[in-house]
């Protein structure tokens, strides 16, 4: 009882001192008195009194914002030293109440929310943790370090993906511009001018910009995998592959390059996919995994691919992906791979044939006539190629129907080329004749 009375007497004395300093608008004195009160409560391990004093001091009339900021910052150091989870949550909630609506402690409030969300997540309350994190819009915080902002938003995205809220995850991910990861961190930072807001240093546990880049693209792979957006998944793996720390060690880049190859083959044929495919084939590192180089070459070469022989060759590699970085390729990946090979084969046939029977097309694709017709129709609908099927006679026509103007223009163009060739040939003959005549003269 003696110790308790002594503590109360000391706090009362410090409260009087704090009042005098506050009324005199002495920032240093008010801050010192307030933080000493909190320190006494902490040393006495009286957590209830600590919460009461934080609320009491923050509600004082005309309380200086510097004093509130110092109190919040000091009390945050006590969070990890609390005896149990309940006490910890109570202290965080008290500090959240104090910092609510105050711009000068918005960064502290964001950090407190992150701590509380982590506790909720550890307790298995992922939805509550995600809701807590979404309340804070860190992108508007001018004084928060760039890396801390990105790390906070990525945590918001991760929690949304964990609760399978893909729409909100996409909205939050758009707050991060991927170009921010390509900024040159070696450049000297400009010193702020007088009057400018000082940006705080990021805490020690915040990852570097390049580490955040990898986390960002890994989260985007999780998001795109939900809808099987293979090309976007491939581009995300390509961004991870281009990180210097990944490219330096074969143990890291080989699994990533394997994934790039697989998702390139799985992606539907379009100009972006073709561009990435050719760029990947030029990569010297691809020679380290020759099977995948051969796979990409087969897809690029305009020749019919036999599905059964291809699957027998790459089935083991396909299954092996489950144990590599990023895990398996997805439930639908096997079916989609077969579909892409069929589409490739139809494109090859359309390149070499102007007309072909459905029976022969089905033989080339190793499919039944009905399946061949179905896949061909889907490609025509998606405008991947132009074709017409004469079902009674069973003939597919890949030629584009031309109107009379196009035929006339084509004929006029061909005639012009022919006349040009005749003119060049006459000139060459005339030139040869002149050379020989000159040689015959004595």
C-alpha positions in Angstrom: 0.0 0.0 0.0 2.9 2.2 0.7 4.3 1.8 -2.8 0.9 2.5 -4.3 0.4 5.7 -2.3 3.9 6.8 -3.2 3.2 6.3 -6.9 -0.1 8.2 -6.7 1.7 11.1 -4.9 4.4 11.2 -7.5 1.9 11.2 -10.4 -0.1 14.0 -8.8 3.0 16.1 -8.4 3.9 15.4 -12.1 0.3 16.2 -13.2 0.5 19.6 -11.5 3.9 20.2 -13.1 2.4 19.2 -16.5 -0.5 21.6 -16.0 1.8 24.5 -15.3 4.0 23.8 -18.3 1.0 23.2 -20.6 -0.6 26.6 -19.6 2.8 28.3 -20.1 3.0 26.5 -23.5 6.4 25.1 -22.6 6.7 22.2 -25.1 9.8 20.5 -23.6 8.5 20.7 -20.0 5.0 19.4 -20.9 6.5 16.5 -22.9 8.9 15.6 -20.1 6.2 15.6 -17.4 3.8 13.5 -19.5 6.4 10.9 -20.5 7.7 10.6 -16.9 4.1 9.8 -15.7 3.9 7.0 -18.3 7.3 5.7 -17.4 6.3 5.5 -13.7 3.2 3.5 -14.6 5.2 1.2 -16.8 7.9 0.6 -14.1 5.1 -0.2 -11.6 3.6 -2.6 -14.2 0.2 -1.0 -13.5 -1.2 -1.4 -17.1 -4.7 -0.2 -16.1 -3.3 3.0 -14.6 -1.1 3.5 -17.7 -4.2 3.4 -20.0 -6.1 5.8 -17.8 -3.2 8.3 -17.7 -2.7 8.2 -21.5 -6.4 9.0 -22.0 -6.4 11.6 -19.2 -3.4 13.5 -20.4 -4.5 13.5 -24.1 -7.9 15.0 -23.1 -6.4 17.9 -21.1 -7.6 21.2 -22.3 -5.2 22.8 -24.7 -2.9 19.8 -24.7 0.1 20.3 -26.9 0.3 18.1 -29.9 4.1 17.5 -29.3 3.2 16.1 -25.9 0.6 13.8 -27.3 3.0 12.6 -30.0 5.7 11.9 -27.5 3.3 10.0 -25.2 2.0 7.8 -28.1 5.6 7.1 -29.3 6.7 6.2 -25.8 3.7 4.0 -25.0 4.2 2.1 -28.3 7.6 0.9 -26.9 5.7 -0.8 -24.0 3.4 -2.9 -26.3 5.9 -5.8 -26.8 6.6 -5.9 -23.0 3.0 -6.5 -22.0 2.4 -9.6 -19.9 -0.5 -11.1 -22.0 -2.5 -10.6 -25.2 -5.5 -9.0 -23.5 -3.3 -6.3 -21.9 -1.6 -5.7 -25.3 -4.9 -5.3 -27.2 -6.2 -3.0 -24.5 -3.1 -0.8 -24.7 -3.2 -0.7 -28.6 -6.9 0.2 -28.5 -6.2 3.0 -26.0 -3.4 4.5 -28.2 -5.7 4.1 -31.3 -8.4 6.1 -29.5 -5.9 8.8 -28.6 -4.5 9.1 -32.1 -7.8 8.9 -34.0 -8.3 12.0 -36.2 -4.9 13.5 -35.3 -2.7 14.0 -38.4 0.4 14.5 -36.3 0.2 10.9 -35.1 -1.2 9.2 -38.2 1.9 7.2 -38.9 1.8 5.9 -35.3 -1.9 5.0 -35.8 -1.1 3.0 -38.9 1.7 1.1 -37.1 -0.7 0.4 -34.2 -3.4 -0.9 -36.6 -0.9 -3.2 -38.3 0.1 -4.6 -34.8 -3.5 -5.2 -33.9 -4.3 -6.8 -37.3 -1.3 -9.2 -36.8 -2.7 -10.2 -33.4 -6.2 -10.8 -35.0 -4.6 -12.8 -37.8 -2.7 -15.0 -35.3 -6.0 -15.7 -33.6 -7.4 -16.9 -36.9 -9.6 -13.8 -37.4 -8.5 -13.0 -41.0 -11.6 -11.1 -42.0 -11.4 -8.8 -38.9 -7.7 -8.3 -39.6 -8.4 -7.3 -43.2 -11.2 -4.9 -42.2 -8.9 -3.2 -39.7 -6.1 -2.7 -42.2 -8.5 -1.3 -44.9 -9.5 1.5 -42.5 -6.1 3.1 -43.0 -5.3 4.9 -46.3 -1.5 5.2 -46.0 -1.1 6.6 -49.5 -2.2 10.0 -48.2 0.5 10.1 -45.5 3.1 12.6 -46.6 5.6 11.9 -43.8 5.6 8.1 -44.1 8.6 6.5 -45.8 7.9 5.2 -49.3 9.0 1.6 -48.4 6.8 1.6 -45.3 3.8 2.8 -47.4 4.3 0.0 -50.0 4.8 -2.6 -47.3 1.5 -1.5 -45.6 -0.5 -1.7 -48.8 1.0 -5.1 -49.7 -0.1 -6.3 -46.2 -3.6 -5.1 -47.1 -3.5 -6.9 -50.4 -2.3 -10.1 -48.7 -5.0 -10.2 -46.1 -7.7 -9.6 -48.9 -6.3 -12.5 -50.8 -6.2 -14.7 -47.7 -10.0 -14.0 -47.2 -10.5 -14.5 -51.0 -11.7 -10.9 -51.5 -10.2 -10.7 -55.0 -12.1 -7.5 -56.1 -10.8 -5.5 -53.1 -7.3 -7.0 -53.5 -7.1 -5.7 -57.1 -8.3 -2.2 -56.1 -5.7 -2.0 -53.3 -2.9 -3.4 -55.6 -3.6 -0.5 -58.0 -2.4 2.0 -55.4 1.1 0.8 -56.1 2.6 1.8 -59.4 5.1 -1.0 -60.5 7.5 1.7 -61.8 8.2 2.7 -58.2 10.3 -0.5 -57.9 12.6 0.5 -60.8 13.6 3.8 -59.1 17.3 4.2 -58.6 17.8 3.9 -54.9 21.5 4.8 -55.2 20.8 8.4 -56.2 21.3 11.0 -53.5 18.1 12.1 -51.9 17.4 15.8 -52.2 17.6 17.6 -48.9 14.2 19.0 -47.9 13.9 22.8 -48.0 12.8 24.8 -45.0 9.1 24.5 -44.5 8.9 21.1 -46.3 7.5 18.1 -44.4 10.3 15.8 -43.2 9.8 12.1 -44.3 10.4 9.7 -41.4 12.8 6.9 -41.7 11.2 3.5 -42.2 11.5 1.0 -39.2 14.2 -1.6 -39.3 11.8 -4.5 -40.0 10.5 -3.0 -43.3 12.0 -4.8 -46.3 14.0 -3.0 -49.0 12.5 -1.8 -52.3 13.7 -4.8 -54.2 12.4 -7.2 -51.6 9.1 -5.4 -51.7 9.1 -5.8 -55.5 9.3 -9.6 -55.2 6.5 -9.6 -52.5 4.3 -7.4 -54.8 4.7 -9.7 -57.8 4.2 -12.9 -55.8 0.9 -11.4 -54.5 -0.1 -10.5 -58.1 0.7 -14.1 -59.2 -1.8 -15.3 -56.5 -4.4 -12.8 -57.7 -4.0 -13.7 -61.4 -4.0 -17.4 -60.7 -7.5 -17.1 -59.4 -8.8 -16.3 -62.9 -6.0 -18.3 -64.8 -4.7 -15.1 -66.4 -1.6 -17.0 -67.7 0.0 -14.1 -69.6 -0.2 -11.7 -66.6 1.2 -14.5 -64.3 4.1 -14.9 -66.9 4.8 -11.1 -66.8 4.8 -11.2 -63.0 7.4 -14.0 -63.0 9.4 -12.1 -65.6 9.5 -9.1 -63.3 10.8 -11.4 -60.4 13.3 -12.9 -62.8 14.7 -9.4 -63.6 15.5 -8.7 -59.9 19.4 -8.6 -59.7 19.5 -10.8 -56.5 17.5 -13.5 -58.4 19.5 -13.4 -61.6 22.8 -13.8 -59.6 22.0 -17.3 -58.3 21.0 -20.2 -60.6 19.1 -21.9 -57.7 16.7 -18.9 -57.7 16.4 -18.0 -61.4 16.0 -21.6 -62.9 12.7 -22.3 -61.1 11.4 -18.8 -62.1 12.5 -19.3 -65.8 10.8 -22.7 -65.9 7.6 -21.0 -64.7 8.0 -18.3 -67.4 8.2 -20.9 -70.1 5.2 -22.9 -68.9 3.0 -19.8 -68.6 4.1 -18.6 -72.0 3.0 -21.8 -73.6 -0.3 -21.8 -71.5 -1.1 -18.2 -72.5 -3.5 -17.7 -75.5 -1.8 -16.6 -78.7 -1.7 -12.8 -79.1 0.9 -10.1 -80.0 2.1 -9.6 -76.4 2.5 -13.4 -75.9 4.5 -13.7 -79.2 6.7 -10.8 -78.2 7.5 -12.3 -74.8 8.0 -15.7 -76.4 10.6 -14.5 -78.8 12.3 -12.4 -76.1 12.6 -15.4 -73.8 14.0 -17.6 -76.6 16.9 -15.1 -77.0 17.7 -15.4 -73.3 21.1 -17.1 -72.9 20.1 -18.6 -69.6 17.5 -20.8 -71.4 20.4 -23.0 -72.6 20.7 -24.2 -69.0 17.2 -25.9 -69.3 17.3 -27.3 -72.9 14.0 -29.2 -72.6 12.2 -25.9 -72.1 14.1 -24.2 -74.9 12.9 -27.0 -77.2 9.3 -26.6 -75.9 9.3 -22.9 -76.8 10.9 -23.6 -80.2 8.2 -26.1 -81.0 5.5 -23.5 -80.2 7.2 -20.8 -82.3 7.9 -23.1 -85.3 4.9 -23.3 -87.7 4.6 -27.1 -87.7 2.0 -29.4 -86.3 2.8 -30.6 -82.8 1.7 -34.2 -81.8 0.0 -33.8 -78.4 0.6 -37.3 -77.2 4.3 -37.3 -77.9 4.7 -33.8 -76.3 2.7 -34.8 -73.2 4.7 -38.0 -72.7 7.9 -36.0 -72.9 6.9 -33.1 -70.6 4.5 -34.9 -68.2 7.2 -35.4 -65.5 8.4 -31.8 -65.8 4.8 -30.7 -65.4 4.4 -32.7 -62.3 7.8 -31.5 -60.9 6.5 -27.9 -60.8 4.5 -28.8 -57.6 7.7 -29.0 -55.6 9.3 -25.8 -57.1 9.0 -22.1 -56.4 5.4 -21.0 -56.8 3.9 -24.4 -56.6 1.8 -26.3 -59.1 0.6 -24.6 -62.3 -3.1 -24.9 -61.4 -6.0 -27.4 -61.7 -6.9 -26.4 -65.2 -3.3 -26.1 -66.5 -3.2 -29.6 -68.0 -6.4 -29.1 -70.0 -5.4 -25.6 -71.1 -2.0 -26.9 -72.3 -3.8 -29.3 -74.6 -6.1 -26.6 -75.8 -3.1 -24.3 -76.6 -1.5 -27.1 -78.7 -4.7 -27.6 -80.6 -5.0 -23.9 -81.3 -1.4 -23.8 -82.4 -2.0 -26.7 -84.8 -5.1 -25.0 -86.2 -3.1 -21.8 -86.9 -0.4 -23.9 -88.6 -3.1 -25.6 -90.8 -4.7 -22.2 -91.7 -1.2 -21.0 -92.8 -0.6 -23.8 -95.2 -4.1 -24.6 -96.5 -6.6 -22.4 -98.1 -9.2 -25.2 -98.2 -9.2 -28.5 -96.2 -11.8 -31.2 -95.4 -13.0 -31.5 -91.8 -11.9 -35.1 -91.8 -8.3 -34.3 -92.8 -8.2 -31.4 -90.2 -9.4 -33.8 -87.5 -6.6 -36.3 -88.5 -3.9 -33.6 -88.3 -5.2 -32.5 -84.9 -5.6 -36.1 -83.6 -9.2 -35.3 -82.7 -12.7 -36.4 -83.7 -14.5 -34.4 -86.4 -16.9 -32.9 -83.8 -14.0 -31.8 -81.5 -12.1 -30.3 -84.4 -15.1 -28.3 -85.5 -15.8 -27.1 -82.0 -12.2 -25.8 -81.4 -12.1 -24.2 -84.9 -15.5 -22.4 -84.2 -14.2 -21.1 -80.9 -11.1 -19.7 -82.5 -13.2 -18.0 -85.2 -15.5 -16.5 -82.6 -12.5 -15.2 -80.6 -11.2 -13.7 -83.9 -7.9 -15.7 -83.6 -8.4 -16.6 -87.3 -10.8 -16.3 -90.2 -12.5 -19.4 -91.5 -15.8 -20.7 -92.9 -17.2 -24.2 -92.6 -19.3 -25.7 -95.4 -20.9 -28.4 -93.2 -22.9 -30.3 -95.9 -19.7 -30.9 -98.0 -17.5 -31.0 -94.9 -14.9 -28.4 -96.1 -13.2 -25.6 -94.2 -12.2 -22.5 -96.2 -9.5 -20.3 -94.6 -9.5 -17.7 -97.4 -10.9 -14.3 -96.7 -13.7 -13.3 -99.0 -12.7 -10.3 -101.1 -15.1 -7.7 -102.6 -14.7 -6.5 -106.2 -12.7 -3.4 -105.2 -10.1 -5.4 -103.4 -9.7 -7.8 -106.3 -9.3 -4.9 -108.7 -6.8 -3.2 -106.5 -4.8 -6.5 -106.1 -4.8 -7.0 -109.9 -3.7 -3.4 -110.5 -0.9 -3.8 -107.9 0.3 -7.1 -109.5 0.2 -5.5 -113.0 2.3 -2.6 -111.7 4.9 -5.0 -110.2 5.0 -6.9 -113.5 5.6 -3.8 -115.6 8.3 -2.7 -113.1 10.1 -6.1 -113.5 9.9 -5.8 -117.3 11.4 -2.4 -117.2 14.3 -3.5 -114.9 14.9 -6.5 -117.1 15.1 -4.4 -120.3 17.5 -2.0 -118.6 19.8 -4.9 -117.5 19.7 -6.4 -121.1 20.5 -3.0 -122.6 23.4 -2.6 -120.1 24.8 -6.0 -120.9 24.6 -5.3 -124.7 26.5 -2.0 -124.3 29.3 -3.7 -122.2 29.8 -6.4 -124.8 29.8 -4.0 -127.7 32.5 -1.9 -125.9 34.6 -5.1 -125.4 34.3 -6.1 -129.2 35.7 -2.7 -130.4 39.4 -2.8 -131.5 
